[in-house]
């Protein structure tokens, strides 16, 4: 294998694999319920070539789309590169041509003006299409059967934004997808595109507005009546980029903001609320309305969780010193002013998962990843350098928390939720779990867990025959949805 930098972004669970492969009838330990019928798609960053610079990061890795196909208790697997324009150019050159993370001024001159996205963050299913997305560009459509890349998706030219979020929201009743793109018209722009696609995947609305400063907006939320845009002070600067610096630098002394507008309204109706200085959240659990209030539940920390973003802003803090937790922000839209209420509702963690049916509605339970001190030192890996070793289930209404902890030397990736048609059944969670088997050797398994009884551990396990690299996000698509699309 070619030589990669020996930094946290290329060792441990972040060690490059770079293998496209497939297998049928993987071994299953236990029994997979018949109701689990469909495909678990995963977004896996995996650099096809050593980077141009040794300080490159996980998030620059070429996107791979992986698929666990599950039917009648049997499991097949396949993984392929997303053939973005960037991937194809470097494949032909047989070496890296694109430079530092989201900084085109560091690229080889031969690729000036070419599409830099690696489509490595989230598989998105909507309107019968599978998109591989990363927020610095448009999504790439992928054939859900063969995993062949079909091309960049811009709604037949109707979408004017240059970027597409990795976290759109789909309304469970209308089937509409609500999404946005920041830096919508270019580097370091404050322009945000807010758009809606109908249940068939047709673009029906796109509006643009400005955010208070050019920040990284990784996620947003909807309720039945509102769209909610949290803005955190991790900002871009064009002069810094031109000097070869980082795209993002966190500003600890800068206020956060939240913009709320009617989800079918005009951007001119946006109300802005001012939040605490220096806080950060990359992932939101859910938002909903209750008795005239709007609640937003998010995985909040008192600074940016990514070391390279903190350090670019001059913030030197150990990852273990970061404070925060699952937090609820409550907005009273009947009152004037910029303030809102905040309260802690759960332990620290991230990578939350919600039932699709609860999107934008009051919800009983959610799941997210956390760190269990009893599980020993975390394995090296993932975007922040340390992998999670526990899965939590929380009922925010009453504070009840259950945990599935792992043994020392194990790590867990974000789960996806599979619903059940049985009354009173919470469905299942699918997730990949890694175990360290040697100094640089890791074994992976697909786990099937009862969503309402996570402390019991897996009811089925699927050992993987080859090494796997940690995913970012995943998506579950039912067999019926796949058949309807076909």
N, C-alpha and C positions, 0 to 999 in steps of 0.2 A: 504494500500500500504506500502511496506517496506520503511524504513527511508533512505533518501538520504541527502547528505550534503546540507546545506542551503547557497550555494554559487551561483554566477551568472550563473554557468553552469547547475544548477538544479532547478532554480526558473523562474518565469515569463513564457515566451514562451518556455523556456528550461525545464520546468517541465516534468519529465518522464510520459509517458502515458502507453506504454507497452501493448496495446490491439491490437490483430489481429481481424479484422472484415470486413464485406462486407455488401453492401446495394444496392438494385436495385431501379431505378426510383426515384432518389432524386428530391426534389422540385426544379423547375427552375423558377426564377423570370426574366421575359423578354423572349427573343427568341434567341436561339443559331442557327446561320446560318447552313444550311444543308451541306455546304462545310466543316465544321468542323466535320470530320468523322475519328475517330481513337482513339488513347490512349495517354494520358498524364501520363508518368511515373515520379515518384519523388523518390529521395533518402532521407531518413529520419533517422538521427541518434537518437536512443532511447535505453538507457541502459536497458537490461532485468533484471539486478541485481544491487543493490548498489555497488559502487566501493570499491576496497580494500583500497584506500587512499582518504582522504577528498579533496585533491588538484587535483582530476581528472577533465577532461575537456569535453566539448561537443563533441569534435572530436573523443573521445574514445567510444561513444555510439554505440551499436550494430546496424548494418544496417537494415532498413526496406525498402521494396520496395512497393510503393503505386501506384495505377492505377486509373485514371479517364477514364472510357470507354465512349465515346461519339458517338451517332449514332441517326440520325433523331431527333435531338434536345433533346434526352433523355440522362441521365447521370447515370451510375452505378459507384460504388466505391469499392475498396478492398485494404487491406494493410496486408502484412505478413512479418515476419522476414526473412532475408537472412540467411539460415542455414549454415553459415561458420563452419569450424572446431572449431573455438573458441566458437561460439554460442552453438554448440552441446555439447562441453565439459562442459561448465558452466551450460547449461540446465540440464544435467545429475547430476551435483554436487549440483545444486540449489543455487549456490552462485558464486561470482566472483573468478576467478583463475588467471586472467591476471592483472598485476599491472599497473604501470604508463604508460602514453601515449608513445608508441613506445620505451619502455625500457624493454627488456626481462629479464634483470638482477633483476627486481623487481617482477617477476612472482612467483607463487607457484611452487615449484620444480616438482610437478606432471605433469606440462605442458611444461617442458623444451623441446625446439626444435619443438614445435607444431606451426601451422599456427596462427599468431596473428591478421591478418587483420580482420576488421569488415565490409568491403565492403559497406561503408555508404556514399559515396561521389557523385557519378555520375552514372545514368543509361546510358549505351552506346548501341546503336543499330547499328549493322553492319553485313552484310552477313547473314541476317535472324536470327541472335542471339541477345538476350538481355543479357547484362552483367551488373552486379553491381560491381562497382570498387572503390578502394581506393588505393592510390599510394604506400602504404607500402607492397603490396602483389599482387598476380594475381587476375584477375576478377573472379567472380562466375557467371555461366550461370543460368538464371532464365527463366522458362516457361512464355512467355508473356500472356498466357491465364489464367493459374491457379495461377501464381506467385510462383509455387513450385521451390525450389532450385535444380538444376540438377547437380551441382558440379563445382569444380575449372576448369578454362579454360586456357590451355597452348598450344592450336593449335596442339592437339594430340601429345604432347611432342616435337614439333618442336621449340617452343620458349624456349630459354635458360635463359633468364632473370628471376630473381625471383620476379620482380616487373613489374607493368603495370600502366601507368599514368591514372589519372581520367579525363584527357583532351586530348584524341586523336583528330585528325583532318581528316575529310572525304572530299575528293575532289569531288565537285558536278558533274564533267564531267566524270571522270574515275571511280568513285565509290570506289577508293582505300582508305584504312584507313592508315594514318601515325601515328605512336605512339612511345613512348619511355618508359624506366624505369630507374630510378636513384637508387643508391645503388643496382645496378643490381646483384652483387654477394655477398652482405652481408652488415651488419651494418657498416656505416661510410665509405663505399667504395666510391671512386671517379668515379667508372665505370658507364657509361651510355650505355644502349642498345637502338639503333635506328632501328625501324623495319617498314615494310610495309606489309599489307595484301591486296590481290586483292578484287574486288567487291564481290566475292563469299565467302570471309572470309578465304581464304587460305594464309598462311604465305609465302611470296615470298622473303623476305630479312630480315636479322638481322645483324647489325654491332655494334661494341662496341668502345667507346672512353672514354677519361678521361676529367672530368671537372677540372677547376683550383683549386677548393676546394670542399669538400662535402657539398653541399647546398641543400635546399629544392627546387626542380624544380616542381612547381605545374602545370604549363601550358607551352605550346610552340605554334609555329605557322608555317604555310606553305604558300608559294606563288606558282604560277604555276611552278616555277623552283627551289625554295630554301626551305630548312628547317631551322628554326630559334630557337635557344635555349638561352633564357635569364637566366643569373645566378646572383642571388642576395645574399648578405652576411649574410644569416641566416644559420649557419653551425652546423654540428654534430661533436661530439668528443667522441671517444670510452672510454677514461679514465673517462670522465664525466659520461657516462652511467654506467660504472662499479661501480662508486661511488654512484649510485642511483639518479643521476641528470637528467636534462632535455635533451631530444634528440636534441632540436634546441635552439640555442642562437644567437641572432642577434648581428652583429659586426658593429657598426656605422662607424668605421674608415677604413673599408675594401672596396676596389673597387668592383663594379659590372662588369659583363662581358656579352657579347653577342657573341655566336658562330653561324656562318652562313655557310652552305654547300649546294652544289647542292642536291636537294631532291632525285634524283636517282643516285647521285655520291658516292664517297668513303669518309669515315670519315677523311682520310688523307688530303682531300681538304678543311677541315674546316678552316675558317678565324675567328680570335678572335678580338673583339673590346672591348676597356676598357671604362666603364661608370663611373658615379659619385659614390662617396663613400656613403655607408649607405642607398641607396634608395632600395625600395622594390615594387614588384607587384606580386599579386597572379593570376590575370586574365588578359588575352590579348583579345582585341576586334577582331583584324584581322591584317593580313599583306598582302601587295600587291606590285606589281612592277609598276613603272610609269617613262617613259622617262629615263630608265637606272638606276633609283634609287630603293631601297627597303625601303618601309615604314612599320613600326611596330607601331600600336596603342595599348596602354596599360593603365590600371588603376594604375597609379604610385603614390606612397607616399614617403615622405622623410625619413621614417623609417618603420619598420615592423608594420603592422596593428594589429597583435595579441599581447595582453598584456603579455601573458605568455612567448612568444618568446623574446620580448623586455627585460623583467625583468630578464630572464635567462642570458642575455648579459650585465646586469648592467645598462640598460637604463630605467629611471623612467620618463615617460611622460604621461600626461593625454591624453586620447583618443581624446578629443576635440581639442588638440593642434597640431595634426598631419596635415601636409600640403601636398598638391598634387592635382592631377586632371587627367582628360583624356589627355594623352600625346602622341605625335607622335615622334618616333625616326626614323631618315632618314639616310640611309647608301649608300654611293657612292662606289660601288664595283670596279669601274674602277680606283680608287686611292689607293695608298699604305697607310699604317698607321693604327692606332688603334682608331681613333676618329670618331665621328658621330654627327649629328645635333639633337637638341632637341627643341620642342616647345609645349606649352600648347594649346590644342584644345577644352577642355570642362571642366565643373565643376568637383569637386571631386565626387567619387562614385565607385561602383563595381558591380559585378555580371552581366556583359554585355551579350547581346543577339544579334545575327546577323542572317539574313536570311541564311539558308543552301546554297542557290544558290550563295551567295556572298563569300563563304569561299575561301580565298586566292586570291580574285579578288578586283579591285576597287569597293567601295560600296557607295551607296548614303546615307544610314541611318543605325543607330544602336540604341539599347535601353539599358539602364542600370539603376541601383537603386542608389538613393542618399538620402540626408537628407534635408528636407525643414524646416527651422526654424519656419515658420508659422504653422507647424503641431504640435507644442508643443513638450514636452520632449519625446525622443524616448522610446519605450517600451523595457524592459529588455528581452534579448533573442539573439539567433544566436551565431555563433562562437566567435565574438569579444565582445559580451555582450550587444550590442545595435542593435536594428532592424531598417532597413531602413523604411522611411515613404513617399517616393516619387519615381515615375518612370519618367525617362527622355527619350526623343527621340532626337537624335542629327544628324544633317547633317554636317559632319566634313568638307565637301568641301566649304560650305558657312557660317558655324558657327550657323545656325539656331537651336534653342533648344525649344522644347515643354515639358511641365511637367504635369503629373497627380499627384497632391498632395492629401494627405489623411487628414481626420479630426483628431484632437487630439485623442490620445489613439488608434491609428491604426498602423499596420505594414504590409509590403509587402514582399513576397518572390520572388526569381528570376523567371521571366516569361519564357515561351517557345513560339516560333513563329510557327504559322500555315499558310502556303502559300495559296493564292487564285488563281484560274484559270482565274479570271476576269482581263482583261487588265486594267492597271493603278491602281489596288487595292493592297494595301500593306499587305493584309492578316490580321491576328488577333494575339493577345497575350493572353495566358492563364496564370493565376497566382493565388496563394492562398493569401488571405488578411485576417489578424487577427484584431479583435477589443477587447479591454479590456472591460469586462462586470462587473467586480467586482475586489476586491483586488487581488484575485488569480484565477479569472475566465476569460477565453478568448473564444470568438466565432470566428469560421473560415468560410470563404466562398470561393468558386471558382469563379473568375471573368473572363469574356470574354470581351476584349477591342479591338476596332478597332486600328490596329497597326499604321495607318496613322493619327489617330485623338485621341490620348490618353487623351488630355485635356478634352474631353467630358465624360470621365469616362466609366464605364462598360455598355455594351448593354445587358448583361445577368449576373445573379448572382445565385449561387447554395449554399444555406446555408447547413452547415455540422451538422449532429445531435450529433456528439461526439467530444470531444476535439481532436485537432491535434497538433503535434509537428512540429516546423519549419523545412523545408527541407534545404538541401545544394544545389544540382543541380537537373535539370529535363531534360526530353527529350520528343519530340513529335514523334510519329510513326503513319503514316497514315494507314487507314483500308486496302488500297491496299498492303502496305508493309507487314502488318500482314497476309493478305490472301496469298500473295506469299510465305511467310515463312512457313505457314501451309501446 
